[in-house]
């Protein structure tokens, strides 16, 4: 049965409110399976934001993959301090050029853990976990599963506020909904996903949060398997057997403590709850926020006192792509390289392609939008797996 708080998506229409030429590209900050991201500045307001170009469908059919539309639709509806904010949808000079202008965050947790020796203290980890759980609780209260929680998808702004990002795999779920198997980056994948379940619940996000919690404490990936079989083996070796026997409780806790010997009693108990093999009894976001871990000394660092870090997201872009490949996103190997030319965000070509200016190449005036379009969809577009979002082509603007 649908939760009373489930967001309504029926008949939602999203139109681009601006053109990409209103922004100046500053530098490239990342690329994933679902788009290329730049830091950019609005030419009028000087506001810094993150611009993501959506990847068009790789076929002769006009349109965008469903994951791109899901991210737009969900971000347009979700409003929470710990979820990255969507500012506007931008049109490009071509029909298949669509961009998202989003809140810019200076860091992602993956980069900080990778490139700093001791990025977070115990009280700082507690602050991050509290914010992460509050954001995920908001998702789950609205019947949404994120399905791709990992350190690189968790951002941190200069004020110490955590933001959950990359909603391309997020899904609204209902009772008895059949879902896609094999989601979530391998290292963060719950056992039920590894065993092929298509009837999983929001509990899969809680397992991923357990992996994130352990990674923040270890300063390295907790269970970095390279295949599904190896991932299952790592889970058993790190956490213990799949036995339902209560006598396994302490042996499982000891397995975790062997890997994180300095872990506190309450941290261990919370981690054990997140790593419950049974999805129905795995700790929920609400119960995790009420766990004694957050009452334990040291208390969580206040957000206003959270340390400021040097910005390192931009220095290791290709390393982050390689890490994503190693974590199970093999299709990232096939991504094309985007030219870092001074003209903007629209050049998509091979490394050896000469740098060209879009404006001179297309001879398009700054004041003319070549196309207008809108996205129209209903709730089934966010649930079905076999649909492709298609912008509705409208009249081409005339020259004045």
N, C-alpha and C positions, 0 to 999 in steps of 0.2 A: 504494500500500500504506500502511496506517495506521501512523504512527510508534509505536514501542513506548512512548513517553512520552505519547501522547495521553490526555487525561483521560477517565475513564469517566463517562458520564452516564446509563447505563441505570437505569431504575426509581428515579431520584432524585425524592424528594418534599420540597417545601419548604413549611413551614407558618408562618403568622404567629406570632411569639412574644410580641407585645405589641400594645397598642392605641395609636392615634395620640394619644389624650388623655393619654398618659404624657409627652408632649413639649409644650413651650411654643415656639410659633413666635416667632422674633426678627425676622428680616427676609428679604426675597426676594433671592436672589443670582443667579438666572438662569433662563432658559427656552430649551428647544430643541425640536426636532421630537418628542422622545421623552418629555418631561415637564417639570414645573415644579419648581424647586429652591429650598429655603429653608434658612437657617441656623436651627437650633433647639437647645433645651436640654432635657435629660432632667430632669424635675421632681424626681426623687429623688436622682440622682447628680450633677446639674448638669453633666454631660458635654455639650460642644458637638459637634454633628454636622450633617451635611447631610441634609435630608429631600427626597427626590424623590417626587412623586406621579405614578404611572403614568397615562398617558392610555389611557382605555378605547377599545375599537374604535368607530369612528364609523359605526355601522350599527345596525340592529335586533337583530343577533346579539349575544348576551351573550359577553363575552370580552375579551381584550387582544391587541393586535397582537403579532406574533411577535418584533419587535425588543425589546419590553419583557421578554418571557420570556427571550430570549437573554441580555440584560444580567443579569437575576437569576441565571440558571443558571450563567453563566460566572463572575460575581463570587463566587458561593457556592463555586466550586471553585478559583479562582485565588488563590494566596497568594504575594505577592512584595512586597518593600519599595517598589517603584516602580509598583505598581498600587493604585489606590484600594480601600480595604477596605469590604466590606459587613458591617455589624453585625447587622442583623436586618430581617425583613419585618414591616410593621405593617398591621393591619386598621383600616379606618375604620368609620363607622356605617352605611354602605350597602354593598351587595354589590359594586359596582364601584369602591370606594375602597380602593386598595392603595398602600402607600408603602414606600420603601426608606430605611432609616437607614444612612448611610454616613459614612466618615471625612471630617471637615471640613478643608479646606485654605484658607488665607487668601488665596491668589493664584491667578490663572491667567496663563500667560505671555502670552496675547493682550492682556489688560488692561495688563500691565506695558509691553509694547512699544508699545501705542497711546498711553499717557498719560504715559510718562516719556521725556525727551529721549534719554538714554543709559543704558538700563536695565542693560546687562551689559557687562563687560569681556571681553577675549579669554579669560582664564583662567576666568571665570565661565561663559562659553558652553561651554567645554570640559567643565566640571563638569556642566552640564545635558545636554550631548550624551552624555556617558558614562552618566548615569543613564537617559536616554531609551533608549539602545541596549540597556542591560541589561534594562530592562522589556520591550522588543520582542523581544529574544532569548528571553525566557521565553515570550512568546506563541508565537513561531514554533517553539520546541522542542516545544510541545504542539499543533502543527498548528492554530493559530488565527491568522487574519488580522484585524487590528483594523478596517481599511477606512474609518476616519474620523479619521486623525491630522491634527491642526492645532493651532495654538498655543492656541486657546481650550479644547481638550480636554486640555491638559497643565497640571496643577495644581502648586502649590508651597506647601509648608507653612512655618510660621514657623521651622522648624529647617533649612531649605534642602533638604529632601528632595522630589524630583520625583515626581509621581504621575500615571500615565496613567488617564484617566477616559473616560466615555461609550462604553460597549461595545455600544450598541444595534445597530450594524451589524456587530459582530464575528461571525465565522463559523469553525466548524471546517471544514477542507477536507481532502479526500482526493484521491489521484490520479484524474484524469479526471472530477472533480466539475464540473458545469456551474454557474456562479455568476452572480449578478445583475449585469448591466452597469450602468454609470452611477453606481456608488457613489463615495464620497469627495467631499468639498467640492471644487468646480471648481478652485480655485487650487492644490490639492495632488494633483491627479489625474494618474496616470501615463499616458504615451502609449498604452499598450495598452488602458487603460480608455477613453480618448478615442476610440479607433478601434473601440470596441464589443466588445472581447474578453470572452468568458464563461468562458475557461479560464485566467484569470490566477492568479498565485501570491502568496506572501508578499512577492515583490519589489515589489508595489505599495506596501506600507508603507514600503519603503526609499526609494522615490521621494519619498513624502510627507515623510520625515525629511530628505531633501535640501532640499526647499522650506522646512522649518522651520529647518534650519541656515543657509540663505541669509538667511532673514527675521531671524533673531537677529543676524546680522552687519550687515544693511542697516538694521535698525530699522524695516522696512516690508515689506509683502508683496512677494515676489520676482517673481511672475508673476500679477498680479491680473486675469485675464481675465473678461469678462462673459458670454461665450458659448463653446461648445466650439471653434468655428472660431477665435475670437480667442485662446483658450488655446493652441491648436496653434501659431498664429502667434507668440505670445509665447515659447513654448518654443524655436522655431527661431531667433528673433531673439536670445534670451538665451543659448542654449546652443550653437546651431549646427545644421547640417543633420542629416538622418537617415541620411546616407551611412555605409556600413560601411567605407569606405576609411580605412586607418590614418593617412593623411596629414591627415585631418580632426581628429586628436587635438589637435594644437597650436592649430589655429584655433578649436576649441571651447573650449579652456582660455582662449584670449585673449578670446573673447566674454564669458565669465564674469568675467574680470579687468577688462574695461571697465566692468562694472556694480559690481564690488566691488574697486576698485583697490588697496586696502590688504590684500587677502587674502594670507595666507602661502602658501608653496609647498606645505606638507603639507595645509593647509586646502583649498587648491584641488584637490589630488589626491584627497582624500576626497570632496569635493563632486562632482568629475567621476565618481568611482566610483558615487556615489548617483544621479547623473543619466545613467547608462548607458542608452541607448535599448533595448538588448537585455535583456529580463528575466532570461534565463539567465545572463548574465555580470555583471549588476548586483551590486554588493557586498552581502554578507549582513551581518546584525547581528553575527555572530561575528567575521567578518573586519574589519568596521569598528571593533570594539572593540580589535582588534590592530593597527590602522593606526598608522603613525608619527606621525600628527597628535597622538596622546595622549602621545608622548614629546618632542614639540617644546616649546621654551621660548616663552612661559611655560607651566608645568605647570598642570593643572586646580586650581582653588580647592578646598580641602578643604570638605566639606559643613558641618563645624562652623564654618568661617570665612565661609560664604556670607552676604552682606549681608541685612539685614532691610529690608523695604519697607513703606511705609504701605499699609494695606489699601484698595484702590480698586475691588474687584470690584463693590461694591454701588452705586457712585455713577453708573454709566453703563449700567444694565441695558438700557434701551431702545435705546441706541446699539449694544450687542452684538447685539440682535435684528436691527437694521437691517444690521449687518455680515454676519450670517449670511444674510440675504436677498440681499445683494450678492454673496456668495460662492457662490451657486448653490442655496441651500435655499429655493426660491420658496414651498414649501408653508407656511413659517413665517408668511407673511402672513395666513393664515387662523386663526392661533391666537387663542383667546379670552383675555380679561384676567381674572386671578384677583384677587378682592377682597383687600385688605390689612387685613382686619378683625382685631380682637383675639382672636377666639374660636378661631382655629386655621387649619388648612390646607384646609378642606373646601369653601369657597365658590367655585364656578366660575360666573361670570356676566359680563354686560356691564358696562362702566364705570359706567353710570347706575343699576345695580341698587342699591337701598338696602342698606346693610350690616346683616346680621342675624346673630344668634348661632346657631350650629348647635345648641347644647345646648337653648336655649329653643325654637327652631323645631321640633326633633324630640322634645323632652321626654325625652331619653335620659339615664339615670343614668351617672355616670362608671364605675361598677363593673360595667356590663353590656356585653358585646360583642353587638351585634345579630346578627352573622353570624360563623361560622367557615368557613374554606375552606382548601383546599390546592391547590398546583400539582403535577400529576403529568405526567411526560413521559419520553420516551426520546431517544436520540441523534438520531433523525430529526427531532425538533422543532427541532433546532439547525441542520439542513441544508436541509430542504425550504423552499421559498419561499411555498407556497400554504396554509400552516396558520395557524390562529389559536389562541393559547393560551386555554384556558377553565378558570377555577377551578371545582372541583367543589363545588357547593353542598351544605352539610351542614345539620343541624337548627338552627333558630333557637333561641337561648338563651331559656329561660323566666325570668320575673321571680320572684325569691325574696321 
